[in-house]
Amino acid sequence: MVTETKKYIMQISTLITGTTMANVIPILVVPILSRMYSPADFGVIALFISLTAIVGSISNGRYELAIILPRDQREAIALTLSSVLIALSLALVLLPPVILLNAPLAKLLNNENIGLWLYLLPLSIFIFGVNNPLNYYHVRKERYKAVTAAKIARALSLAIVQLYGGVMGWGGSGLILGFLVASLVESLVLFRRTRPEWDVFRSINMNEMKTQMKRYIRFPKFSAWGAASNTLSTNLIDIVIPAIFSTVMLGYYALINRILGMPLKMIGNSISQVYFQKAAEQRNEKGDTWPVFKQTFLMLIGISLPLFMLIFLFIEDLFGIVFGEEWAIAGSYAKILLPLFAVRFIVSPLSVTCSVYEKQKVAFIWQLSLLLSIIIIFIATQYNNYGFDKFLNLFTWLSSALYLIMLAFVIRLSLGKHQ
């Protein structure tokens, strides 16, 4: 048990170290970018990324989650190829409406500057749909160094292109081009690291892919819609804020989300990937996941409490000092949102327990509840003419309550109470 525990911690440490290195680069350049680009520019990139994330969340039919589960390696590769093929199909389906309805879509989003970049949305979604399954494939193979190498390459290319765009005065275009180039670089690095299995990849036929898609049909049937609801609830705010308030307010929120979301990206997601692999392995071998769940839960709490308490003490003043006076007001908004990010840091990595036990239906109901709560907040905000502060407070506490409900469920699930 001691050996397994050490191995688990080392694997998490490998991912966290690489992910931290990958995220330190964007952190270092954000104070520079915030002086090169306006809040409105950050609003445009936030909107583009949100549209990519919303559609991208179902671009693989959620089969990428199933890649870790089969005992047979060939079955896992069939699922990886199936995931990429579904993403390509979706991108091709989206291309005609994006071209033909470009102007109406830009008007609907209340942002004319996004119109040009909507043409590249299918490409962005396809790249998203390639990165997802390749990431999970490497996690299955315990190639955590490959995952971190891809993240570091992504971070470097993102920083270089966005800084160059700022110097050249490209406006929001520099931020979006940086995002697209960085996503493509990540795909290329991940693909190159699959080289030892290229012969097997080429030998997989359509019948094998169909067999695995049928075997794991619960993922697109329930998990895909749940993921869409969850991603929509997370990113819908980026679409509605400019409609209710302004693109400038979206720019403030986008920077806050980027900074407060760093702990989850740097640490939480790395823990989640290793936990998912270990929990699936433990369930296959022993039928129980409580030991690894408990270990991961305590680890997340131990990191979250001191980290977010420290952020709470200094966040309000730091925004103006680090990012410039134009961003000072964002510090007070960040303080309102901080409890939600702290709770999300603990719960999000553990929520994959639902996939381990194939409880996609329950996850879908919870994610749909999260989406409906966000819609209710938007309606209440518009109807009562709430200010941005009031809107953020409602969003924070209602969302936090729902995350705690999910935490209670996955604890019981890992104890075998809902199997």
C-alpha positions, 0 to 999 in steps of 0.5 A, a space after each residue: 500500500 505504501 508503494 502504491 501511495 508513493 506511486 500515486 503521489 509521484 504521478 500527481 507530482 509529475 503532472 502538477 510540476 509540468 502543469 505548473 510550469 505550463 501555467 507559470 508562463 501565462 501568469 507571467 505574461 498576463 500583467 503585460 497582456 493586460 496593458 497591451 489589450 483592453 478589457 473589451 479585447 479580453 471579452 472577445 477572446 472569452 466569448 470565442 473560447 466559451 463557444 469552443 468549450 460549449 460545443 467542444 464539450 460534446 465534440 467526442 460524444 464523451 467517449 474520451 472518458 471511456 478510453 481509460 476504462 477498457 482492460 484491452 489496449 486495442 479497445 482503448 485505441 478504437 475509442 480514441 479513434 472514434 472520439 476523433 472521428 466524431 469531432 471531425 464530423 461535428 466540425 464539418 456539420 457546423 461549417 455551413 451554418 457558420 458561413 451562411 449565418 455569420 452576421 446573424 450569429 454575431 448580432 445574436 451574440 451582441 458582439 460584431 468583433 466576433 463575426 470574423 472569428 466565427 468562421 474558424 470556430 469549427 476548426 477550433 472545435 475540431 482541434 479541441 476534439 483531438 486534444 481531449 481523447 489524446 490526453 486521456 489516451 496518454 493518461 491511460 498509458 501513464 505517460 504523464 510526461 507527454 501530457 505535461 510536455 504538450 501543456 508546456 508547448 501550448 503555454 509557450 506558443 500561446 504567450 509568444 503569439 499573444 505578445 507578438 499580437 500585442 506589439 503589432 497592435 492586432 487587438 482581440 485578434 492577437 488573443 484569438 490567434 494565440 489560442 488557436 495556434 497554442 491548441 494546434 501545437 498541443 495536438 501535434 505534441 500529443 499526436 507525436 507521442 502516440 508514435 509507439 502505437 501508430 501501427 495499431 492505430 492504423 490497423 483498427 477498423 470501423 467494426 471495432 470502433 462501432 463495437 466500442 461505441 455501442 459498448 460505452 453508449 451510456 457516455 453519449 447517451 447521458 454523459 454528453 448531455 451532462 457535459 454540455 449542460 455543465 460546460 454551458 452553465 460554466 460558459 453561458 455567463 460569458 455569453 450573457 454578461 455582455 448582453 445584460 451588462 457589457 463586453 467590458 464587464 465580460 473582460 473583467 470576469 474573463 481575467 478573474 476566471 483566468 487568475 482564480 481558475 489557475 489553481 484548478 488548471 495547475 493542480 486540480 485537473 492534474 489530480 483529477 486525471 491521475 485519480 480517474 485512472 487510479 479509481 478506474 483501475 481500483 474498481 476493476 481490481 477490487 470493486 472499491 474506490 474509497 481508499 483512493 477517493 479519501 486520499 485525493 479528497 484530503 489532498 484537495 482540502 489540504 491544498 484548497 484551504 490555505 491557498 484560497 485563504 491567502 488569495 482572499 487576503 490580498 486579491 482585492 489590492 493585487 489586481 490594480 497593482 499587477 494588471 494596471 489601474 484599468 483592472 482595479 475594480 476586478 479585484 473586488 469582483 474576484 473577492 466575491 467569486 473566490 468561495 465558488 472557485 475554492 469549492 470547485 477546486 475540491 469538487 471538480 476533480 472528484 466528480 469523475 467518480 460518476 464516470 468511474 461507476 458509469 453514473 452518467 445519468 445522475 451526473 447529467 441531472 446535477 449538471 442540468 440543475 447547475 445550468 437551470 440555476 444559472 438561467 434563473 439567476 440571469 432572469 432574476 438579474 434582468 427582471 430586478 435590474 440587479 447590479 454586477 455585484 449582486 449578480 456575482 453574489 447570487 452566482 457564487 452561492 447558488 453554484 457553491 451549494 450545488 457543488 456541495 451536493 455533488 460532493 455529498 453524492 460522490 462520497 456516498 458513491 465511493 463508499 458503495 452506497 449508490 451502486 
